[in-house]
Amino acid sequence: MSAIASPAVTSSRPMTNAQLDQLSINCIRTLSIDAVQQAKSGHPGTPMALAPLVYTLWNRVMRFDPQDPIWPNRDRFVLSNGHASMLLWSVLHLTGTRAVNAEYERLGQPAVSLDDIRHFRQLGSKAPGHPEYHLVSGVEATTGPLGQGVATSVGMAIAEAWLANRYNRPDFEIFGYNVYAVCGDGCMMEGVSSEAASLAGHLALDNLCWIYDNNHITIDGNTRITFTEDIAARFLGYGWNVLRVGDANDIDRIEHALDIFHKTKGRPTFIILDSHIGYGSPHKQDTAAAHGEPLGEEEVRLTKRDYGWPEDAKFWSPTPCAPTSPRGLAPAARRPAAVGPNCSRPTDRNIRSSRPRST
């Protein structure tokens, strides 16, 4: 399968919204690829596969203010498959999320700078190999051991339900945030995820959504070597609402599935997202080689060519300009401006999320 190119990178014409979406998604992918390649260590394949998902979540769905990342009623995002941390570092950088220290003091500087991404997995960088809570604002949970993130997300959902029950009043909602957790096969294999999912179903936590990256690949090879259970049937047994999106690149279907989650009452939601690890890599897509090692310099160039990206540009993102025909989005997010080479100087930001306006 070939990736969709980003025509606006090489064209001076204004972009359509679809081209803008694709350009932003490929920017997340290429930042992730470059960081892993420069570190000579990391996991590029999952960020390449799930960039459309995190773009949809952060740009169209989540209620999150990058200027105030400790807003109490913000939606929570947990990357349970934390080895794919470049997904989170790219999004925190591109949204312009601001830094907050461990004492919850606002510092006024970026939470994750481009220089941090250039020093991914290096000593002192704010972009370590796995997200660490309290070290970087915008990270809601430490997600090293597989399964830890999804288990923590259940606790977060319980906390929101308790807060809402205690403090909300008729026609005056103070707490009403949702919790989104992205997970992979490794998380599903851990016993802690089974126990947490069972509890979430029992408690009918309809503010909780897990999104399962179903790519059939682990670091050892295809999942059929050790993992053949029926995941959908398992979560139906737990009492969850189970949905499936058959193409991880279809952001409209992803958004539709998340909309169903918002409308589902009395049970949590589990979205099975069929993806291709290492999406766009000519020789490593759908292989274990895309999981836990850099692509290699030549494969990086070939992958960027497949995306329609400048092959030799590293840690590069285009410059925002006005879109051709903006369409309305949910108030949870603001669409970024379009991008083109004839705009002002290059910037490091293509994506913006914002707190919704009060209704």
Summary of the structure (lengths in Angstrom):
residues: 359
radius of gyration: 19.3
end to end distance: 43.1
largest distance: 59.9
contacts: 1248
relative contact order: 0.20
helix: 38%
strand: 13%
